[in-house]
Amino acid sequence: MNRLAGILYSLISTTLAGSFVVVALTIGQDTLKPILIAAAIGFVVALPVTWFIAKKITEEFS
């Protein structure tokens, strides 16, 4: 599961971080600090999401 989770995290974290940055820019937060905070939140939120998805995939195929 660790290998699967690593691969999934690389995809999920960049997607969520990018989405959160777009949201920050859309609401008018266009300086460096809010953009970095939004990206960091995306990377942190991706951890439990990745764990949940990897767990479901391994349960389905084992």
N, C-alpha and C positions, 0 to 999 in steps of 0.2 A: 504494500500500500504506500510505502514511503516514496518509491519511484513515481508511482502514479500521481501522488499528491504533489510532488515537486513539479512534474510536468503541468498538471492542472493549475498550480499556483502561478506559474509563469504566465499563463494565459489569462486567468481570472483576475490577478492583481493588476495587470496593465490595463485590462478592460475597465475595471472598477475605478482605478485611479484616473484614467482618462475621462470617464463619465463624470466623476466628481469635479474634475477640473473644468469641464464644460459647464457644469451646473454653476460653479463659482463664477465663471466668466459671464454666464447668462444673467446672473443676479447683480452684476456690476462690480464684483470684487476683482479688479484687474491689476492689482499690485502683486509683488512677489510673495509676500507672507501668506495671504489667503490662498494663493494657488498652491504653494508648498504644503500648507495645512490640508487642503482638499486632497492632494495626491497622497499624503501620508495616511489620511483617514481611509482612502481607498485601499492602500496596501494592508492596513490593519484589518479592515472589514473582510478582506479576501481570505484571511486565515481560517475563520470558522466556516465560511462558505466552501472553501476548498476541502476542508475536513469532512463536511457533510456530503458533498458530492462524491468524493473519493470513497467514503464509507458506503454510500448507496451503490456505487458501481461495483465495488468488491463483493458486497452482499448479493448482488444480482447475478454475478458470474462465478460464484464459488459454491 
